[in-house]
Amino acid sequence: MPFKPLLLLPAFLLAAPLAAQDDLRYGRDKFRQLDQELPTPNEQRTASGAPGHAYWQQKADYDIAVTLDDATQRLTGRETITYHNQSPDKLDYLWLQLDQNIYEPGSDANATRTGTIGDSLDLNDLRRMVEVFDGGFRITKVTDAAGKPLPYTINKTMLRIDLPRSLAPGQSMAFKVEWWYPINERAKVGGRSGFEHFAEDGNNLYTIAQFYPRMAVYADYQGWQHKQFLGAGEFTLTFGDFKVAITVPADHVVAGTGVLQNAATVLTAEQQARMARARSSRAPVLIVTEEEARKAEQGASQASRTWVFQAQNVRDFAFASSRKFIWDAMDQPVGGNHVLCMSFYPKEGNPLWGQYSTRVVAHTIKTYSEHSVDYPYPVAQSIHTDRIGMEYPMICFNGGRPEKDGTYSERTKYGMISVIIHEVGHNFFPMIINSDERQWTWMDEGLNTFLQYLTEQAWDRDYPSGRGPARKIVDYMKGDRSRQEPIMTNSESITQFGNNAYGKPAAALNILRETVMGRPLFDKAFKVYCERWKLKHPTPADFFRTMEDASAVDLDWFWRGWFYTTDHVDLAITGMRSLRIDPLDPQARERLKRADREREAVDISQERNRTDVPRTVVEQDPGAKDFYDRYDPLATTPQQEAAYERAMGELTPEEKALTDKELYFYEVAFKNVGGLVMPLVIQWRYTDGTTEMETIPAEIWRQFDEVTKVFVKRKEVAGITLDPMLETADTDLNNNSWPPTLVPTRFEVFKEKQRMRINPMQRERKAQ
């Protein structure tokens, strides 16, 4: 319903504080610049967020040979690492990561694992507690390039090599490491790397990563990054060139980071021809068919074969191996290059994997390149596993398996597509824009989840994205504060990892793009960040500063609130008044007053007297009437008309045009209840049925958490709503409307989610 107007005109049409108490003046802190939190700019990292003229980073090249023993599930390897000291510092020792050592029985990861015992125990849980898997690295030799032993020390998941002489700036050093370890079975032990055993045919599917001692990062912002690996904080690695020889059973098919160097010796002539066709095909082409994979499953070759891969300027290497693999590929142009997109999967992955996986890989490479940087590598691969997903350069391991009868639910289908998008997307964050995952998980998971959302929405118009939109993070942000940490928290100290590292930063970036900055400014700034830091090591400060530098938008308040606090968004409308100028035109004034009279409420006595008092005295007796029974106090008089004509003659044309407008004034009171400042996104609903959107910048909160603002409208307002399209992650929508409107519960939404778990495909097949 419309608001009852007051015949008033405010002196100033500006936002004004409701009160001036000191305890309300928190905005000064909310909008304080981030200078104290961010590191001081220097020659390596500038105040603009760009690499400085003295920026440097190290390089590590690897020549690796490994053998996978399928009979004993054991991996044996040797490597030559050539480390290039491109820093201005001399180094007396080198640090390597031994991430596989979290599988040592006494590791910090095992010792600090917490949990409870319920009324029953899962057999795998019991096995993990009683039969602790001993899967750490067995380092058998560390020597220099000539074979002379080098002294080394192992500290849990880190290995230090003490150099015989300092490695000076600009110098390089080669050294060798030999090792082996038992490969973990993921169904029993868990883990990002490992193998899956298929009892039906007795075969294994290996997805192998973190399998070799890897150089830790030595960087300008902290020196050596040698925080111990506890399982959550992922991997901070140095770029380099790789040559990797992988020896496996002769009937295995191998996928690896980089480009296969010896296809002529490991593939048949027909398979090579299929790959050649795939390089120019815009649809998947089978390189190893399901028929060929089924035939290979029936044997167990005692011979071996070596697959050789090379990759340039990558930060890591991973591979997969199995005789069960079906293999398909297609081309995806990016910029002036062509990317060979591939998938490797057992027959258990079909029909989902054959239809979708490689198409999703290609779509992801294309969409991420549009929003960040052109994909610089020649291949991108998706490998099917029993695990939900893990990423490495040019290769990733992804779950999502249909039922044994080949049917699947929508949940399985979209879950598989989402995990492939997410893990392939990690090629960009952190494999190309190479952030420090051990410290700042959000810089890879959060940015990647944000672009995953954009990629999902470009795949299917009604794609059921689980993260990205602001509304998806509301439940977390309004939840128990004792189980929340700021986004900037170290990865190993996060309580709710998915919400904190994935969901909240993704929602924050989507809000920046849609509401705070707008798409053009955000997209340009985001691409500038990606271009500046591709194949380099950015920090949070570099991201924050670049986004502001390339957009001219002061975002310190946004970074502070979203990334450094656990405040939540709860903006409220606490009151509203309607005000109106009385028009000078007496005819217009008469119309308004008559409209006001029509809107006046009839009290209960008047309403009942319409029937209880059929005729009043005046209505019955003409002698009871006088002048005032005929007089219309609202009617325009000749004197008023004359006065109006005189007044109009004294006005300038500009003043006359202003008085001719029918204007409505609305004084609205707002309050920031949640503490996290955000723009006011207002929808105005007019009495004629139309609507209008208006956004007030977040700076309206820079001094007070309670403000009023006067709005001038040309139409009468029926009501207003804050955040009608759920774009600010407001946690309480019940205080977002005036007049107040209650928001329905989410029970029906939950029921819809329950329905998505049904497998209609299977149900229909059984009915036939």
Secondary structure, DSSP 8 states (H G I E B T S, - for coil): -----B----S--S-EES---GGGTTHHHHT--GGGTS----SSB-TTSSB-TT----EEEEEEEEEEETTTTEEEEEEEEEEE--SSS-EEEEEEE-GGGGGSTT-HHHHT------SS--HHHHHHHHS------EEEEEEETTS-B--EEEETTEEEEEEEEEE-TT-EEEEEEEEEEE--BHHHH--SSEEEEETTTTEEEEEE-S-S-EE--EETTTEE------SSS------EEEEEEEEEETT-EEEESSEES-HHHHS-HHHHHHHHHHTT-SS-EEEE-HHHHHHHHT---SSEEEEEEEEEEES---EEEETT-EEEEEEEEETTEEEEEEEEE-GGGTTHHHHHHHHHHHHHHHHHHHHS----SSEEEEEE-SSSEEEETTEEEE-----TTS---HHHHHHHHHHHHHHHHTTTTTTTB---TTT-THHHHHHHHHHHHHHHHHH-TT---SSSSGGGGHHHHTS-GGG---TTS-GGG-SSHIIIIIIHHHHHHHHIIIIIS-HHHHHHHHHHHHHHHTTB---HHHHHHHHHHTTT---HHHHHHHHH---BB-EEEEEEEEEE---SSHHHHHHHHHHHHHHS---HHHHHHHHHSSS-HHHH-GGG--HHHH--TTS--HHHHHHHHHHHHTS-HHHHHHHHS--EEEEEEEEE-SB----EEEEEEETTS-EEEEEE-GGGGSS-SEEEEEEEESS-EEEEEESTT--S-BS-GGGSEES------SHHHHHHHHHHTS-HHHHHHHH-
